[in-house]
Structures are given as structure tokens and as C-alpha cells.
Amino acid sequence: MKNWKCFPAIFCVLALVSGAFSAPNDDEDIRIVKVNDSNFDQEILQSDKPTILEFSSTSCPPCLIMIPTLISIAKNYPDIKVASVGIDEPGIEKIKNTFPIQAFPTFYFIKNGQIVHRAIGAIKEEEMLAALQYTPKKEAKKKQAKKKSSKKRNLSCSVNGQFNGLKNHVTISFVFGKEEIENVDIVTDVFVPPELESHREEMMAKIRASGKGDVSPTLTGFQMHTGNDSRFMKAMDMKRTSTYGEMKAGLELQGFTCK
């Protein structure tokens, strides 16, 4: 899988998977811990678990596509801690000064309070486990078999944000089939203020060159569309095992409104 990443550019809204949530109709908590300056030492440096520390951006397509992988690790490997930092949130000045983040997503793999590896860009679950230099025992929890519905379910989540003074709106939509996520569609609408209008074409050209999606002008800026069958989405090889409830709960904790 190509190591796609999102640099701090106009289409990145900085918000993070955070907190701990219990997915609807699920039997266990899926813990993704929100980290700031006040709990960094306790949650990261003093953690008795090997830790994956994520720096992410909700409107950066590689970051959104990584969400199911993080959910899978948090769900299936309770002996690993998955933690996340909201880079534009208050109370993280010490973290910002400690970690020189230049692109998203960025992952730090930490054991016994020491960084053992760093990765930039979207990577697969097995690569994350290898980077952590740890072979966890996958939780073998037997559950009563449930009858799966063959009916497809749709989920659409959106969020407003801004980066470098540019407002944008991100919408991510899913179609959930019987066994997996069948379709993913990401649309980012960016508002370009009048004083930057002369740079709009340059911004659009940079995004086209990145290969992250189709770009088209709008009345107030431009729109980036990353479709399920796009070259980028195929190259990302997104993990599609997350359930409707898991994705909805995780995105809502990021600040998305889902329907």
C-alpha cells in the first residue's frame, strides 16, 4: 500500500479520534484515549501497555481511511493502548513542542516510555503491530452468533472546521453490507475568502497533483471528492471490517454529526 499522507494544507481540518466509546449493539468498549498535556505522562510515559500514539486530521483522506484500522486494534488487542492527540485543541502546547508533526497521519509507537518507531502516512494493521515490536495475543472472546441482516445500511457524517484560516466542511458517507463496508465516499468543501481568490487555482492544482481526489471549483471555493472507486481509495486498501455502530460512535466523538 502506498504511504499516502496529508501535509498541513488548506484541506486539513485538525480533529481527532478521542475518548472511549461503546459501539451500539457491541459487547465491549473500544477505547481510543484522548491525550493532552494534563494526562500525557500518565497515559503515555507511565503506561504499562505498548502504545500507538496518533496525530491525525479528519479532513485528510488518509486519516479518515485509517479509522477502521485503529478501531480494529483497539477492539481486538486490549493489551495495546491506542491514543490520539487533537493537534488544534487547547492544552497541548507541551505535546506540540515535543513532537515535530509535519504530515498527517503520524504515528508514534511507544514501549516503556520510549519511542521505538515512527510512521508517517496510512499503514496496514499488521505493519502497525510490527512497528510496535510486539506480538499481542488477539482476544479470544466467544460470542453468541447473531443473525446478520442482509439489509444494507447507510451512514453519513459531516463536520465544519478550518485550517490556516480557511473554513471547510467534510462529509464522509458509508454503505454497510452484510459483512463489510461496501462503499466509502469523502467530500471536502473548502471556502476560499476573497483575499485569497487569486490563489484558488494554485490550491486546486496542488490537490490534483497529490492524487487524493477529484477537484472542482464552486461558487465560494472548491470541492475535493474522493470516491470509493478512485485511484486513491484503491491504493489505500482501506480496512472495511468496522460495523455501522463502531464507525458512527467513533466519528461522533471526533465532532462529526451523523445521520
C-alpha positions, 0 to 999 in steps of 0.5 A: 500500500502506498504511504499516502499522507496529508501535509498541513494544507488548506484541506486539513481540518485538525480533529481527532479520534478521542475518548472511549466509546461503546459501539451500539449493539457491541459487547465491549468498549473500544477505547481510543484515549484522548491525550493532552498535556494534563494526562500525557505522562500518565497515559503515555510515559507511565503506561504499562501497555505498548502504545500507538500514539496518533496525530491525525486530521479528519479532513485528510483522506488518509486519516479518515481511511485509517479509522477502521484500522485503529478501531480494529486494534483497539477492539481486538488487542486490549493489551495495546493502548491506542491514543490520539492527540487533537493537534488544534485543541487547547492544552497541548502546547507541551505535546506540540513542542515535543513532537515535530508533526509535519504530515498527517497521519503520524504515528508514534509507537511507544514501549516503556516510555520510549519511542521505538518507531515512527510512521508517517502516512496510512499503514496496514494493521499488521505493519502497525503491530510490527512497528510496535515490536510486539506480538499481542495475543488477539482476544479470544472472546466467544460470542453468541452468533447473531443473525446478520441482516442482509439489509444494507445500511447507510451512514453519513457524517459531516463536520465544519472546521478550518485550517490556516484560516480557511473554513471547510466542511467534510462529509464522509458517507458509508454503505454497510453490507452484510459483512463489510463496508461496501462503499466509502465516499469523502467530500471536502468543501473548502471556502476560499475568502476573497483575499485569497481568490487569486490563489484558488487555482494554485490550491486546486492544482496542488490537490490534483497533483497529490492524487487524493481526489477529484477537484472542482471549483464552486461558487465560494471555493472548491470541492475535493471528492474522493470516491470509493472507486478512485485511484486513491481509495484503491491504493489505500486498501482501506480496512472495511471490517468496522460495523455501522455502530463502531464507525458512527460512535467513533466519528461522533466523538471526533465532532462529526454529526451523523445521520 
